[in-house]
Amino acid sequence: MSAKVLDTKGRFRGKIVSFRCSEEENAALDVAVQLSGLTKQDYIISRVLQRDIVVQPNPRVYKALKDRLELVFTELKKNEEVATNSDLLETINLIAVTLNGIKGGEV
């Protein structure tokens, strides 16, 4: 009989939940997870349960924000019709909300 493994908050997580998504959905999820600083598991659980995502500023989150902002800037330089690129606009909005939250402002 194996011992129960508890997470950092003392919870036993014995249920496995899986789902399928498209490459585009997975890429968008990966970006949101990176910018949140959470694990993918914690991010998905928080979103499904409609909990607020509280970003804890740390070097990893800062680097993810910086790298994503550089990618957005590169795309903006290449693409004059940004208004038609909804994925890019969603990323810009997510970065703005995150940076505003780190700064302590209101969205």
JOSUL-V518351 format. One line per field, one symbol per residue. burial: # if it has 24 or more other ideal C-beta (glycine too) atoms within 12 Angstrom, else .. Layout:
BEGIN
burial->???
END
This chain:
BEGIN
burial->............................#.########...###........#.#.....#..##..##..#...............#..##.##.###.#......
END
